[in-house]
Amino acid sequence: MIPSFLPLGFTQILASISVAIVLYQYIPYIRSVFVGKTKPHIFSWFIWGVLTAIAFAGQVVDGAGAGAWVTGFTACGCIIICVSCYRYGERSITRSDWWSFIAGLSAIPAWLITKEPLTAMLIITLIDALAFYPTFRKSWYKPNEELLQTYILSGTKFLLAIIALENFTPTTWLYPASLVLMNWGFVAIVFWRRQVLLKRI
C-alpha cells in the first residue's frame, strides 16, 4: 500500500474536477445520441456500466477515497447511455460483437468468486478491453458516429482520478490507467480513420 503523496484536500479537489469532467463529458454525448448524430453500441455501454460499477465497489473497499468518485459517476453515465441505446443506438450487431459480449459477460462470474481484489481488477480490465471491440468495429467503418470529445475527456478524468487516489495499489490504479490508454488510443485510431475516409472523397 502506498499512500498518496498529495495533501488530502488537494486529492479531493482533483476528484471534484474529475467528476465535473464526467458531467461535461456525458451531457453533450447524450444530446448527440438523442439527435441521431451519435449511435452508441449497446454491448459496449452495458458491459462498461456493469464493470465500472464493480470497479467502483473494489476501489471503495480498498480505500481509494476521493479517487473513486469519478468511477462511481462514470458508472451512472454508462448506464444512462446504455438505456438510450435501445432506441437510439447502433442497429448493426455482428457475430463478432456477440462473441465479445458473451466473453465479457462470462468473465464477470470469475470476479464474483475471486477473493483477491487485484485478480478481480485484472479480470475487469480484460473484460473492459473486450467490451471496446463492438464500438471499435463500428467506428472503424462509421468513424463519424462517435463524439471523440467524450473519449478524450474520459481519458483525462481517469488520469486525474489516478493522481487523486488516496491509496496507491495495483487494485486502485490498474483499471483507471487502462481506461486512459484505451480511450486515448481509440481517439487516435478514429481520428486517423476519419482522415483516411476523407481523402477518398
Summary of the structure (lengths in Angstrom):
residues: 201
radius of gyration: 16.8
end to end distance: 54.3
largest distance: 54.3
contacts: 678
relative contact order: 0.18
helix: 82%
strand: 2%
